[in-house]
Amino acid sequence: MTDPFLSLIIPARNEARRLPRTLEQVADFVARQPFSVETLIVINASTDRSLGIATEFARRHPNLSVISEELPGKGRAVRKGMLAAQGSYRFFADADFSMPVDEILRFIPPVLDVPIAIASREAPGAIRYQEPAYRHFTGRVFNSLIRSLVLPTLSDTQCGFKMFRADAADALFRRQTLMGWSFDVELLYIANRMRFPIVEIPIPWTYNPESKVNIWRDSWRMFLDLLTIRRNERLGFYA
């Protein structure tokens, strides 16, 4: 069997309520494509029925596989999926799919062929729906920290939809050290260091009030992670 053209990686922790709708959306998207797609659902540290729901769905959809990860951390789940994936292009997506699933086509050939393409809620042409003003403000504050400390040219590093060409994925995810929410900032930092071009794609994005991000707690953790990235660079971890 030849390797798939596209791999979709979806990390899911305690997503029993949202997962059925997401999996149906993904299955419909995959069925409409002229190229081969594998879907990897990475269930990590879940205490609800997420694993059972994903496993049952996989029985009815042979191009979907379920990976179980006992340890927590979104970065850990995405890394496991990316390194298990076989696709020429590998796209990871938040389980709530706050971006329309068909937008994935804008990140891959024939529309675009680059090592890394990331969804952006801030690039010209992006649209944000139903987001409270305070969430947008705190997100901009944190992005200012990211730009000042590690990634001066990117306007939105935290949107949960990113595409990596296979060569970039293999090079970057093997160097990843952060397993929590800031993992993608670290990956993009390493990508800059290794001179992989990064393209920001403006998307329509809808705020989900059930988001698991805690603005104050996670912003503090992310700030500490930025300092860790700077320290790792000084120690040569990304060489």
Order of alpha helices (4+ residues) and beta strands (2+ residues): beta-alpha-beta-alpha-beta-alpha-beta-beta-beta-alpha-beta-alpha-alpha-beta-beta-alpha
